[in-house]
Amino acid sequence: MKFLDSEIVREEMKVIEALQKQVYGNVFNFPNMNREDKLHHIEILEELLEKQQIFYKRLSLSDDPKAKEIRKTVMDSAEMFGFKSDGDLSLMFAQMSAAIGEMKKQLDKS
């Protein structure tokens, strides 16, 4: 079975896309949000990151040429944003997770 033919993969992609739309739709409003809305936004970020990590792992494990192509595009995009991948994005995911953790800490302080 090809990577993109998997029902699970297609569903995951839909969920990731929906979460990304939510995040991007609110990113510029974040400074003006109340505490509850900020916390909700951070929770969405956490869920999105988790889903992206799982999706990336699936890409990495697949031998499908399309999956390899998508993985390369993801890695190229990450490098464009300043993340050095060296063929593995686990450091980037760890940095993003740490940034989200820092957002939560800052929110707890306020």
C-alpha positions as CSV (number, residue, x, y, z in Angstrom):
1,M,0.0,0.0,0.0
2,K,1.2,3.5,-0.8
3,F,1.8,5.9,2.0
4,L,-1.0,8.3,1.0
5,D,-3.4,5.5,0.4
6,S,-3.6,4.7,4.1
7,E,-6.8,5.8,5.7
8,I,-5.0,6.5,8.9
9,V,-2.4,8.7,7.2
10,R,-5.1,10.6,5.3
11,E,-7.1,11.2,8.5
12,E,-3.9,12.3,10.3
13,M,-3.2,14.8,7.5
14,K,-6.7,16.2,7.8
15,V,-6.4,16.6,11.6
16,I,-2.9,18.3,11.3
17,E,-4.3,20.7,8.6
18,A,-7.2,21.6,10.9
19,L,-5.0,22.2,13.9
20,Q,-2.6,24.3,11.7
21,K,-5.5,26.4,10.6
22,Q,-6.5,27.0,14.2
23,V,-3.0,27.9,15.2
24,Y,-2.3,30.2,12.3
25,G,-5.7,31.8,12.7
26,N,-5.0,32.9,16.2
27,V,-1.2,33.4,16.3
28,F,-1.4,37.2,15.9
29,N,-4.2,37.5,18.4
30,F,-2.2,35.6,21.1
31,P,-0.8,38.7,22.9
32,N,-4.4,40.1,23.3
33,M,-6.0,36.8,24.4
34,N,-7.2,36.2,28.0
35,R,-5.4,33.6,30.1
36,E,-8.0,30.8,29.2
37,D,-7.7,31.5,25.5
38,K,-3.9,31.5,25.7
39,L,-3.9,28.2,27.5
40,H,-6.3,26.7,24.9
41,H,-4.0,28.0,22.1
42,I,-1.0,26.4,23.8
43,E,-2.9,23.1,24.2
44,I,-3.6,23.2,20.4
45,L,0.1,23.8,19.7
46,E,1.0,20.8,21.9
47,E,-1.5,18.6,20.1
48,L,-0.3,19.8,16.7
49,L,3.3,19.1,17.6
50,E,2.5,15.6,18.8
51,K,0.6,14.8,15.6
52,Q,3.4,16.2,13.5
53,Q,6.0,14.1,15.3
54,I,3.9,11.0,14.7
55,F,3.4,11.9,11.1
56,Y,7.1,12.6,10.6
57,K,8.0,9.2,12.2
58,R,5.6,7.5,9.8
59,L,7.2,9.3,6.9
60,S,10.6,8.2,8.1
61,L,9.6,4.6,8.3
62,S,8.0,4.4,4.9
63,D,9.7,3.1,1.8
64,D,7.1,4.7,-0.5
65,P,8.8,7.3,-2.8
66,K,6.0,9.8,-2.2
67,A,6.6,9.5,1.6
68,K,10.3,10.1,1.0
69,E,9.5,13.1,-1.1
70,I,7.2,14.6,1.6
71,R,9.8,13.9,4.2
72,K,12.4,15.8,2.2
73,T,10.1,18.7,1.7
74,V,9.5,18.8,5.5
75,M,13.2,18.7,6.2
76,D,13.9,21.5,3.6
77,S,11.2,23.6,5.2
78,A,12.6,23.1,8.6
79,E,16.0,24.1,7.4
80,M,14.5,27.2,5.8
81,F,13.3,28.2,9.2
82,G,16.7,27.7,10.7
83,F,16.5,24.2,12.1
84,K,19.5,22.1,11.1
85,S,18.1,18.6,10.5
86,D,21.2,16.4,9.6
87,G,18.6,13.9,8.4
88,D,16.6,13.9,11.6
89,L,14.2,16.4,13.0
90,S,14.0,15.1,16.5
91,L,16.1,18.0,17.8
92,M,13.7,20.5,16.1
93,F,10.7,18.8,17.7
94,A,12.5,18.9,21.1
95,Q,13.2,22.6,20.7
96,M,9.6,23.3,19.7
97,S,8.4,21.3,22.7
98,A,10.7,23.3,25.0
99,A,9.4,26.6,23.5
100,I,5.8,25.5,24.2
101,G,6.8,24.5,27.7
102,E,8.3,28.0,28.2
103,M,5.1,29.6,26.9
104,K,3.2,27.6,29.6
105,K,5.6,28.7,32.3
106,Q,5.3,32.3,31.3
107,L,1.5,32.0,31.3
108,D,1.6,30.5,34.8
109,K,3.7,33.4,36.1
110,S,1.2,36.0,34.9
